[in-house]
Amino acid sequence: MKGHSAQLWKDPKERLPPGSHLPWSIWKTLNRLRTETGRTASNMKKWGIKEDGKCECGREQDVDHLFACPRLPIECGKEEFLTHEISDKAIQIVAYWEGKGI
Ligand SMILES: [Zn+2]
C-alpha cells in the first residue's frame, strides 16, 4: 500500500509564470500586462467606468500604451514581459502602473 499512496502524490508539473514571488499587487498588475487585460483608461471607458480613455500624458491609454507611455520611468518593450525570467526593468514598469491602479 505504501507504493500506491506515493503514486497518488506525484509532484505537480505545472508552474506559475515568472514573478509569482513578487508582492501580490505587483504580481496582479504583471499578469494584467502580460495578458493585455489591464484596467487601462481605454478599457475603463469601454466598460462605462470612465468618461475618457486618456492617460495622464494625454494620449489614448490602451494596452500598447502601457509599454510606450512617455511618463514611464524607463523604456521597456512588451517582450520583457514574456521572458522566462522577469527582468528588473519589467518590474519597474509594473510597479509604475500598479501605482496608477492598472
Ligand atoms: Zn501615458
py3Dmol code that shows the C-alpha trace and the ligand (Angstrom):
import py3Dmol

protein = """\
ATOM      1  CA  MET A   1       0.000   0.000   0.000  1.00  0.00           C
ATOM      2  CA  LYS A   2       2.943   2.333   0.638  1.00  0.00           C
ATOM      3  CA  GLY A   3       3.896   2.404  -3.040  1.00  0.00           C
ATOM      4  CA  HIS A   4       0.305   3.094  -4.035  1.00  0.00           C
ATOM      5  CA  SER A   5      -0.010   6.319  -1.966  1.00  0.00           C
ATOM      6  CA  ALA A   6       3.402   7.527  -3.220  1.00  0.00           C
ATOM      7  CA  GLN A   7       1.971   7.252  -6.741  1.00  0.00           C
ATOM      8  CA  LEU A   8      -1.037   9.393  -5.839  1.00  0.00           C
ATOM      9  CA  TRP A   9       1.165  12.284  -4.713  1.00  0.00           C
ATOM     10  CA  LYS A  10       3.308  12.919  -7.750  1.00  0.00           C
ATOM     11  CA  ASP A  11       4.825  16.397  -7.947  1.00  0.00           C
ATOM     12  CA  PRO A  12       2.638  18.701  -9.999  1.00  0.00           C
ATOM     13  CA  LYS A  13       4.233  19.577 -13.339  1.00  0.00           C
ATOM     14  CA  GLU A  14       2.511  22.898 -13.856  1.00  0.00           C
ATOM     15  CA  ARG A  15       4.262  26.039 -12.583  1.00  0.00           C
ATOM     16  CA  LEU A  16       3.151  29.620 -12.168  1.00  0.00           C
ATOM     17  CA  PRO A  17       4.540  32.101 -14.715  1.00  0.00           C
ATOM     18  CA  PRO A  18       7.668  34.040 -13.642  1.00  0.00           C
ATOM     19  CA  GLY A  19       7.100  36.707 -10.993  1.00  0.00           C
ATOM     20  CA  SER A  20       4.920  34.749  -8.583  1.00  0.00           C
ATOM     21  CA  HIS A  21       7.459  35.512  -5.818  1.00  0.00           C
ATOM     22  CA  LEU A  22       6.620  39.240  -6.087  1.00  0.00           C
ATOM     23  CA  PRO A  23       4.107  41.001  -3.789  1.00  0.00           C
ATOM     24  CA  TRP A  24       0.542  40.191  -4.817  1.00  0.00           C
ATOM     25  CA  SER A  25      -0.330  43.685  -6.078  1.00  0.00           C
ATOM     26  CA  ILE A  26       2.721  43.662  -8.375  1.00  0.00           C
ATOM     27  CA  TRP A  27       2.014  40.086  -9.456  1.00  0.00           C
ATOM     28  CA  LYS A  28      -1.578  41.040 -10.312  1.00  0.00           C
ATOM     29  CA  THR A  29      -0.519  44.008 -12.470  1.00  0.00           C
ATOM     30  CA  LEU A  30       2.243  41.959 -14.094  1.00  0.00           C
ATOM     31  CA  ASN A  31      -0.306  39.406 -15.234  1.00  0.00           C
ATOM     32  CA  ARG A  32      -2.668  42.131 -16.446  1.00  0.00           C
ATOM     33  CA  LEU A  33       0.127  43.494 -18.638  1.00  0.00           C
ATOM     34  CA  ARG A  34       1.072  40.027 -19.854  1.00  0.00           C
ATOM     35  CA  THR A  35      -2.451  39.105 -20.803  1.00  0.00           C
ATOM     36  CA  GLU A  36      -3.307  42.596 -22.106  1.00  0.00           C
ATOM     37  CA  THR A  37      -6.386  42.836 -19.910  1.00  0.00           C
ATOM     38  CA  GLY A  38      -5.348  45.800 -17.801  1.00  0.00           C
ATOM     39  CA  ARG A  39      -7.635  48.423 -16.321  1.00  0.00           C
ATOM     40  CA  THR A  40      -6.456  50.939 -18.903  1.00  0.00           C
ATOM     41  CA  ALA A  41      -8.333  54.205 -19.305  1.00  0.00           C
ATOM     42  CA  SER A  42      -9.376  52.954 -22.728  1.00  0.00           C
ATOM     43  CA  ASN A  43     -10.877  49.775 -21.259  1.00  0.00           C
ATOM     44  CA  MET A  44     -12.450  51.705 -18.359  1.00  0.00           C
ATOM     45  CA  LYS A  45     -14.171  53.949 -20.914  1.00  0.00           C
ATOM     46  CA  LYS A  46     -15.326  50.898 -22.880  1.00  0.00           C
ATOM     47  CA  TRP A  47     -16.710  49.382 -19.666  1.00  0.00           C
ATOM     48  CA  GLY A  48     -18.555  52.630 -18.834  1.00  0.00           C
ATOM     49  CA  ILE A  49     -16.481  53.349 -15.703  1.00  0.00           C
ATOM     50  CA  LYS A  50     -14.536  56.342 -17.008  1.00  0.00           C
ATOM     51  CA  GLU A  51     -15.549  59.190 -19.262  1.00  0.00           C
ATOM     52  CA  ASP A  52     -12.413  59.325 -21.370  1.00  0.00           C
ATOM     53  CA  GLY A  53      -9.743  56.879 -22.367  1.00  0.00           C
ATOM     54  CA  LYS A  54      -6.840  59.230 -21.874  1.00  0.00           C
ATOM     55  CA  CYS A  55      -3.662  58.617 -19.932  1.00  0.00           C
ATOM     56  CA  GLU A  56      -2.138  61.275 -17.661  1.00  0.00           C
ATOM     57  CA  CYS A  57       0.217  62.067 -20.563  1.00  0.00           C
ATOM     58  CA  GLY A  58      -2.766  62.994 -22.749  1.00  0.00           C
ATOM     59  CA  ARG A  59      -2.605  60.052 -25.163  1.00  0.00           C
ATOM     60  CA  GLU A  60      -5.120  57.242 -25.538  1.00  0.00           C
ATOM     61  CA  GLN A  61      -4.311  54.695 -22.821  1.00  0.00           C
ATOM     62  CA  ASP A  62      -4.819  51.343 -24.494  1.00  0.00           C
ATOM     63  CA  VAL A  63      -2.813  48.215 -23.668  1.00  0.00           C
ATOM     64  CA  ASP A  64       0.003  49.075 -26.096  1.00  0.00           C
ATOM     65  CA  HIS A  65       0.347  52.462 -24.424  1.00  0.00           C
ATOM     66  CA  LEU A  66       1.284  50.736 -21.140  1.00  0.00           C
ATOM     67  CA  PHE A  67       4.586  49.812 -22.776  1.00  0.00           C
ATOM     68  CA  ALA A  68       5.148  53.144 -24.521  1.00  0.00           C
ATOM     69  CA  CYS A  69       3.866  55.930 -22.246  1.00  0.00           C
ATOM     70  CA  PRO A  70       6.405  58.804 -22.188  1.00  0.00           C
ATOM     71  CA  ARG A  71       5.955  59.031 -18.404  1.00  0.00           C
ATOM     72  CA  LEU A  72       7.329  55.546 -17.760  1.00  0.00           C
ATOM     73  CA  PRO A  73      10.434  55.597 -15.538  1.00  0.00           C
ATOM     74  CA  ILE A  74      12.393  53.590 -18.151  1.00  0.00           C
ATOM     75  CA  GLU A  75      11.946  52.235 -21.675  1.00  0.00           C
ATOM     76  CA  CYS A  76      10.755  48.668 -21.797  1.00  0.00           C
ATOM     77  CA  GLY A  77       9.408  46.509 -24.597  1.00  0.00           C
ATOM     78  CA  LYS A  78       6.452  44.160 -24.379  1.00  0.00           C
ATOM     79  CA  GLU A  79       8.840  41.231 -24.928  1.00  0.00           C
ATOM     80  CA  GLU A  80      10.363  41.932 -21.467  1.00  0.00           C
ATOM     81  CA  PHE A  81       7.134  40.568 -20.014  1.00  0.00           C
ATOM     82  CA  LEU A  82       7.137  37.317 -21.921  1.00  0.00           C
ATOM     83  CA  THR A  83      10.569  36.024 -20.974  1.00  0.00           C
ATOM     84  CA  HIS A  84      11.274  33.095 -18.691  1.00  0.00           C
ATOM     85  CA  GLU A  85      12.788  35.353 -16.030  1.00  0.00           C
ATOM     86  CA  ILE A  86      11.071  38.603 -15.156  1.00  0.00           C
ATOM     87  CA  SER A  87      13.542  41.466 -15.573  1.00  0.00           C
ATOM     88  CA  ASP A  88      14.131  44.352 -13.167  1.00  0.00           C
ATOM     89  CA  LYS A  89      13.078  46.702 -15.975  1.00  0.00           C
ATOM     90  CA  ALA A  90       9.749  44.935 -16.313  1.00  0.00           C
ATOM     91  CA  ILE A  91       9.222  45.056 -12.542  1.00  0.00           C
ATOM     92  CA  GLN A  92       9.809  48.832 -12.565  1.00  0.00           C
ATOM     93  CA  ILE A  93       7.201  49.266 -15.304  1.00  0.00           C
ATOM     94  CA  VAL A  94       4.759  47.040 -13.461  1.00  0.00           C
ATOM     95  CA  ALA A  95       5.310  48.974 -10.200  1.00  0.00           C
ATOM     96  CA  TYR A  96       4.633  52.240 -12.050  1.00  0.00           C
ATOM     97  CA  TRP A  97       1.309  51.012 -13.445  1.00  0.00           C
ATOM     98  CA  GLU A  98       0.350  49.263 -10.214  1.00  0.00           C
ATOM     99  CA  GLY A  99       0.661  52.686  -8.555  1.00  0.00           C
ATOM    100  CA  LYS A 100      -1.804  54.010 -11.163  1.00  0.00           C
ATOM    101  CA  GLY A 101      -4.353  51.298 -10.462  1.00  0.00           C
ATOM    102  CA  ILE A 102      -3.753  49.191 -13.585  1.00  0.00           C
TER     103      ILE A 102
END
"""
ligand_1 = """\
1
ZN
Zn 0.664 57.846 -20.999
"""
view = py3Dmol.view(width=600, height=400)
view.addModel(protein, "pdb")
view.setStyle({"model": 0}, {"cartoon": {"style": "trace"}})
view.addModel(ligand_1, "xyz")
view.setStyle({"model": 1}, {"stick": {}})
view.zoomTo()
view.show()
